[in-house]
Amino acid sequence: MNTRVTVETTDEIGRIKELQKEVQQLKDLLLKKDLDNLMLDSYLEVAAENMGYKSLDDLKKNFKHQALMRAVGKSLVLNASN
């Protein structure tokens, strides 16, 4: 029969409890962030539909394209002024 004995000081026990509490707080925060992200994606899906896009991915692609075109345009303006 294998027996394991763990000896912990009261400081160690207190630290373990603090860490367990912190882990639970982090899990709760992660869950909240996941729910917030899900909610924002839902809002974006509705917005995409209202704007006439077939999907949220189409909206994201369009915004990425527009951002790229603006960046290229600014780059061309800066190069032309030099």
N, C-alpha and C positions, 0 to 999 in steps of 0.2 A: 504494500500500500504506500503510495507516494503522498506525503503530506507537505504542504507548503505553508510556511509561517511568514507573515509580513509584519514587520515592526515599523510603525510610523509614529513620529512625534506629533504633538498637538499642532505645532506649526505646519507640519506637512499636511495634516488632515485639513487644517484651515485653508492652506494653499490649494489643495485638491478641490475643495468646495468652491473656492473663488474661481478656479479654472473651469469647473463644471458650469458655474453660473455664467461665466463669460462665453463659453461654448454655446449655451442655450440662447444667450442674447444675440450672438452672431448668426445662429440658425434662424432666429426670429427675424433679424434684419435682412438676411438673404431671402427669406420667404416674402417679406414685404417688398423688397426690390423686384423679385420675380413677378409679383402681382401687379406692381406699378408698371413694369415693362409690358406685361400682357394687356393691361388697360390702355396704355399709350398706343400699342399696336392696333388695338381694336378701334380706337379713335382715328388712327391714320387710315385704316381700312375703310371706315365710313367716309372720311374726307376724300379718299381716292375715288370712291364710287360717286360721290357728289360732284367731283370735278371731272367726271367722265372717263376715268381710267378703268381698265378692265380688272386690274389687281393692284395691290400695294407694291408689288415688285415693279410694275410699270411706272408708278409714281416715283419710286426711289431711283429707277434708271433715268427718268427724265430730269430729276433734280441733280443727279450726279453729272449728267451731260451738260446741264445749264451751268453748273459750278465750274466744270472743266472749260467750257467756252468762255466764261467770264475770266478765268485765270489766264487763258491763252490771250484773250483780248487785252488784259492789263499788261501782260508780258510784251505784247507787240507795241503797245503805246509807250511803255518804258524804253524799249529798244529804239523806237523811232525818235524819241526825244534826246537820246544820247548821241 
